[in-house]
């Protein structure tokens, strides 16, 4: 399978993750990044998914091979000369809270030595994500495959501001039918409101977490529906406010209708990457059904499977028919707002 033949593409980063789940379990040197989790979320519902990304020359080939083994096309991933900054650290103190700082203290907390790749580790600077110029790993329009025939939809995961400004318009010029985007919290600030309008306008779906939108509102966050309407009025067809274990709010700007979608009830053991899994699954669902509510349900089911285990592969190893059974069980719980 080559990327140009895929029905769906995810634009996102790839990392090598060292993280501690909220249950206190350490995962060392594993496949990570927004791109990998979103791609696997899409793969749950489609066997035709590509990941578009830039990675450092030193990025482990074994992690790319892991994506290939999950039948996610890596043909359009570009290796570039850049500092080896693909290592990432996360510590979850609860299912809803995490930190990217001070790995030594968190490994001491669970009684483990600090892994060697985290010695002298510094978390990536947030301001890089809304800098005027793209960093070496920022995905660019010229990185897009020349042949995108048959591509039905693209999802952009959280990324540098420049990627989010430049790519949606390029994709529309290339006649991609669906473009969805999950923003970076780094630019969801009042000072960047006009920039946010530029990004949101023309999207088929905008998928921030409710928590990440809070900083936009200086007078205190309004009701979630008002937040969704605000983004919809910027020119986006569908807005999804992800709320973790509290589900999602779906806003159809054209129909002026809102729905509440509950999370599928599971015992979450590891929430790492769950939001990206949701977004990748939503893209496929929106294309396959044309219904934002059904797409949101498909996203919720994918996330429910992901949080019961760890790593992208766990999602795809679920029992045959389980995803469909959860979809049918969750559908009656949708509530119109």
Long-range contacts (C-beta under 8 A, 24 or more apart in sequence): 1-48, 1-71, 1-73, 1-75, 2-73, 2-75, 3-50, 3-52, 3-73, 3-75, 3-76, 3-145, 4-75, 4-145, 4-146, 4-147, 4-148, 4-149, 4-150, 4-151, 5-48, 5-149, 5-150, 6-48, 6-49, 6-50, 6-73, 6-150, 6-151, 7-46, 7-48, 7-49, 7-150, 7-151, 7-152, 7-153, 7-287, 8-42, 8-46, 8-48, 8-49, 8-50, 8-151, 8-152, 8-153, 8-154, 8-155, 8-283, 8-284, 8-287, 9-49, 9-50, 9-51, 9-52, 9-76, 9-148, 9-151, 9-153, 9-154, 9-155, 10-35, 10-38, 10-39, 10-42, 10-49, 10-50, 10-51, 10-52, 10-154, 10-155, 10-157, 10-280, 10-283, 11-35, 11-52, 11-53, 11-139, 11-154, 11-155, 11-156, 11-157, 11-159, 11-163, 11-167, 12-36, 12-38, 12-39, 12-51, 12-52, 12-53, 12-156, 12-157, 12-158, 12-159, 12-276, 13-53, 13-137, 13-157, 13-159, 14-51, 14-53, 14-55, 14-59, 14-63, 14-64, 14-77, 14-86, 15-86, 15-87, 15-88, 16-59, 16-60, 16-63, 16-86, 16-87, 16-88, 16-117, 17-88, 17-89, 17-90, 17-272, 18-87, 18-88, 18-89, 18-90, 18-103, 18-115, 18-117, 18-118, 19-88, 19-89, 19-90, 19-91, 19-92, 19-272, 20-90, 20-91, 20-92, 20-106, 20-107, 20-110, 21-92, 21-269, 21-270, 21-271, 21-272, 21-310, 22-92, 22-93, 22-94, 22-95, 22-268, 22-270, 22-271, 23-269, 23-270, 24-110, 25-269, 25-270, 25-310, 26-107, 26-110, 26-112, 27-270, 27-272, 27-310, 27-311, 28-115, 29-115, 29-117, 30-310, 30-311, 31-63, 31-66, 31-67, 31-311, 31-312, 32-88, 32-272, 32-273, 33-88, 34-157, 34-158, 34-159, 34-182, 34-273, 34-276, 35-157, 35-276, 36-67, 36-72, 36-273, 36-312, 37-273, 37-274, 37-276, 37-277, 37-280, 37-306, 37-312, 38-155, 38-157, 38-182, 38-276, 38-277, 38-279, 38-280, 39-67, 39-72, 39-280, 39-312, 40-70, 40-72, 40-277, 40-280, 40-306, 40-312, 40-313, 40-315, 40-316, 41-276, 41-277, 41-278, 41-279, 41-280, 41-281, 41-282, 41-299, 41-302, 41-303, 41-306, 41-315, 42-155, 42-280, 42-281, 42-283, 42-284, 43-70, 43-71, 43-72, 43-280, 43-316, 44-277, 44-281, 44-284, 44-302, 44-305, 44-315, 44-316, 44-323, 45-281, 45-284, 45-285, 45-288, 45-298, 45-302, 45-323, 46-284, 46-288, 47-71, 49-73, 49-280, 50-74, 50-75, 50-76, 51-76, 51-77, 52-76, 52-77, 52-139, 52-143, 52-144, 52-145, 52-154, 53-77, 53-78, 53-139, 54-78, 54-79, 54-80, 54-82, 54-136, 54-137, 54-138, 54-139, 54-143, 55-79, 55-80, 55-86, 55-137, 56-80, 56-81, 56-82, 56-83, 56-84, 56-85, 56-86, 56-137, 57-81, 57-82, 58-84, 58-86, 59-86, 66-312, 66-313, 67-312, 70-312, 70-313, 70-316, 76-143, 76-145, 78-143, 80-136, 80-137, 81-136, 82-136, 82-137, 83-136, 85-124, 85-137, 87-117, 87-118, 87-121, 88-124, 89-118, 89-121, 89-123, 90-272, 92-271, 92-272, 95-244, 95-245, 95-268, 95-271, 96-211, 96-244, 96-245, 100-124, 126-186, 127-186, 128-160, 128-186, 129-158, 129-159, 129-160, 129-161, 129-184, 129-186, 129-187, 130-160, 130-161, 130-184, 130-186, 130-187, 130-192, 130-195, 131-160, 131-161, 131-162, 132-161, 132-162, 133-162, 134-160, 134-162, 134-163, 135-160, 138-162, 138-163, 139-163, 139-167, 140-166, 141-166, 141-167, 141-170, 144-170, 144-171, 144-174, 148-174, 148-176, 151-176, 152-176, 152-177, 152-178, 152-287, 153-177, 153-178, 153-179, 153-180, 153-204, 153-283, 153-284, 153-286, 153-287, 154-178, 154-179, 154-180, 154-283, 155-179, 155-180, 155-181, 155-182, 155-279, 155-280, 155-282, 155-283, 156-180, 156-181, 156-182, 157-182, 157-276, 157-279, 158-182, 158-183, 158-184, 158-185, 159-184, 160-184, 161-186, 161-187, 161-192, 161-195, 164-199, 165-195, 165-198, 165-199, 168-199, 168-202, 168-203, 169-202, 172-202, 177-287, 178-204, 178-205, 178-283, 178-286, 178-287, 179-203, 179-204, 180-204, 180-205, 180-206, 180-207, 180-279, 180-282, 180-283, 180-286, 181-205, 181-206, 181-207, 182-207, 182-208, 182-275, 182-276, 182-279, 183-208, 183-212, 185-209, 185-212, 185-215, 188-212, 188-213, 188-215, 188-216, 189-215, 189-216, 190-215, 190-216, 190-217, 190-218, 196-234, 197-234, 197-235, 200-231, 200-234, 200-235, 200-236, 201-234, 201-235, 201-236, 202-235, 202-236, 203-235, 203-236, 203-237, 204-236, 204-237, 204-238, 204-286, 205-236, 205-237, 205-238, 205-239, 205-240, 205-282, 205-283, 205-286, 205-292, 205-295, 206-231, 206-236, 206-238, 206-239, 206-240, 207-239, 207-240, 207-242, 207-278, 207-279, 207-282, 208-240, 208-241, 208-242, 209-241, 209-242, 209-243, 209-244, 209-275, 210-241, 210-242, 210-243, 210-249, 211-243, 213-241, 224-249, 225-249, 225-251, 225-258, 225-337, 228-258, 229-253, 238-286, 238-292, 240-282, 240-292, 240-296, 240-299, 242-275, 242-278, 244-271, 244-274, 244-275, 247-300, 248-278, 248-296, 248-299, 248-300, 249-337, 250-292, 250-293, 250-296, 252-292, 257-336, 258-336, 258-337, 259-293, 259-296, 259-334, 259-335, 259-336, 259-337, 260-334, 260-335, 260-336, 260-337, 261-293, 261-296, 261-297, 261-300, 261-330, 261-333, 261-334, 262-300, 262-330, 262-333, 262-334, 262-335, 263-300, 263-303, 263-304, 264-300, 264-301, 264-303, 264-304, 264-326, 264-329, 264-330, 266-304, 266-307, 266-308, 267-308, 268-307, 268-308, 269-307, 269-308, 269-309, 269-310, 270-307, 270-309, 270-310, 271-307, 272-310, 273-306, 273-312, 274-303, 274-306, 274-307, 275-303, 277-302, 277-303, 277-306, 277-315, 278-302, 278-303, 293-334, 297-327, 297-330, 297-331, 297-334, 298-327, 300-330, 301-326, 301-327, 301-330
